[in-house]
Structure formats: structure tokens, C-alpha cells
Amino acid sequence: MLANCTKLHPLSLGLALGILWSASVIIIAILTMVFGYGAPFVTLMGSLYIGYDATILGTIIGAVWSFVDGFIGGFILAWLYNLCVGCCCKYCDVE
């Protein structure tokens, strides 16, 4: 019986991780603005994402940076996964 080898679509995973990470950064910034919760995280991410802060403009800037960061990370992750599946799976060329 042949194994089912599945590859990931790099653009799809990049978009999914970009959206998820961007939404997380937005939510933490809003929680910091409203309740003061997560301020150390915002400070830490502000040192990585230039312009990110617990303000409306800073949240938008952080969302853009984090989307790009998550997209690139997801794209590379899918590419590496597909590379490993192609190398390690002897059934991938069989349809």
C-alpha cells in the first residue's frame, strides 16, 4: 500500500500565518491600550518592529510588520517542509 505524500502550498501557509500573527499583535496592542495588559510584550515587539506601540498608528504599523514577518516565516516553513517531504518520501513521485 502506498503512502499518501502531501505537500504544503507556501503562499497559503504564508498568508495564514501572516494573518494569524498580525491579528495577535493587534489584539495585544488593543489590550495594552485599554487595560494595560501585555505592555512588556508590546515593548519587546516594538524593539523588533519599528514604530509598533500601544497607539492606533503604532498598532497599524505593527500589524503590517507582523503580517510581513508571519508571511515570510510561513512561506519558508512550507518550502522547507516540501523540501523534506521530497527528500524523505520514496512515494512522492507516484500519483
C-alpha positions as CSV (number, residue, x, y, z in Angstrom):
1,M,0.0,0.0,0.0
2,L,1.4,3.4,-1.0
3,A,1.8,6.2,1.5
4,N,-0.1,9.5,0.8
5,C,2.6,12.2,0.5
6,T,1.1,15.7,0.9
7,K,2.9,19.0,0.2
8,L,2.0,22.4,1.6
9,H,1.2,25.4,-0.6
10,P,3.8,28.1,0.5
11,L,1.6,31.1,-0.3
12,S,-1.4,29.7,1.5
13,L,0.6,28.9,4.7
14,G,2.4,32.3,4.4
15,L,-1.0,34.1,4.2
16,A,-2.5,32.1,7.1
17,L,0.5,32.7,9.4
18,G,0.7,36.3,8.4
19,I,-2.9,36.9,9.2
20,L,-2.7,35.0,12.5
21,W,0.4,36.7,13.7
22,S,-0.9,40.2,12.7
23,A,-4.2,39.6,14.4
24,S,-2.3,38.5,17.6
25,V,-0.2,41.7,17.6
26,I,-3.3,43.8,17.0
27,I,-5.2,42.2,19.9
28,I,-2.3,42.6,22.3
29,A,-1.9,46.2,21.4
30,I,-5.6,46.8,22.0
31,L,-5.4,45.0,25.3
32,T,-2.5,47.2,26.3
33,M,-4.3,50.4,25.3
34,V,-7.5,49.6,27.1
35,F,-6.4,47.5,30.2
36,G,-2.6,47.9,30.3
37,Y,-2.3,44.2,29.9
38,G,0.7,43.0,27.8
39,A,2.8,46.1,28.0
40,P,6.1,44.2,28.2
41,F,5.2,42.2,25.0
42,V,4.4,45.5,23.2
43,T,7.7,46.9,24.4
44,L,9.6,43.8,23.2
45,M,7.9,43.7,19.8
46,G,8.4,47.5,19.5
47,S,12.1,46.8,19.6
48,L,11.7,44.4,16.7
49,Y,9.0,46.1,14.7
50,I,10.0,49.8,14.1
51,G,7.0,52.0,15.0
52,Y,5.0,49.4,16.9
53,D,3.5,50.9,20.0
54,A,0.2,50.8,22.0
55,T,-1.4,53.6,19.9
56,I,-3.7,53.4,17.0
57,L,-1.0,54.3,14.5
58,G,1.5,52.1,16.2
59,T,-0.9,49.2,16.1
60,I,-1.4,49.6,12.3
61,I,2.4,49.8,11.8
62,G,2.9,46.7,14.0
63,A,0.1,44.9,12.1
64,V,1.9,45.5,8.8
65,W,5.3,44.4,10.1
66,S,3.9,41.3,11.8
67,F,2.0,40.3,8.7
68,V,5.2,40.5,6.6
69,D,7.1,38.6,9.3
70,G,4.5,35.9,9.6
71,F,4.1,35.6,5.8
72,I,7.9,35.2,5.2
73,G,8.1,32.7,8.1
74,G,5.1,30.6,6.8
75,F,6.4,30.6,3.3
76,I,9.9,29.4,4.4
77,L,8.3,26.8,6.7
78,A,6.2,25.4,3.9
79,W,9.1,25.4,1.5
80,L,11.4,23.6,3.9
81,Y,8.6,21.1,4.7
82,N,8.1,20.4,1.0
83,L,11.8,20.0,0.6
84,C,12.0,17.4,3.4
85,V,8.9,15.5,2.0
86,G,10.5,15.4,-1.4
87,C,13.8,14.1,0.0
88,C,12.4,11.6,2.5
89,C,9.3,10.2,0.9
90,K,10.0,7.5,-1.7
91,Y,6.4,7.5,-2.9
92,C,6.1,11.3,-3.7
93,D,6.6,10.8,-7.5
94,V,3.8,8.2,-7.6
95,E,0.4,9.6,-8.3
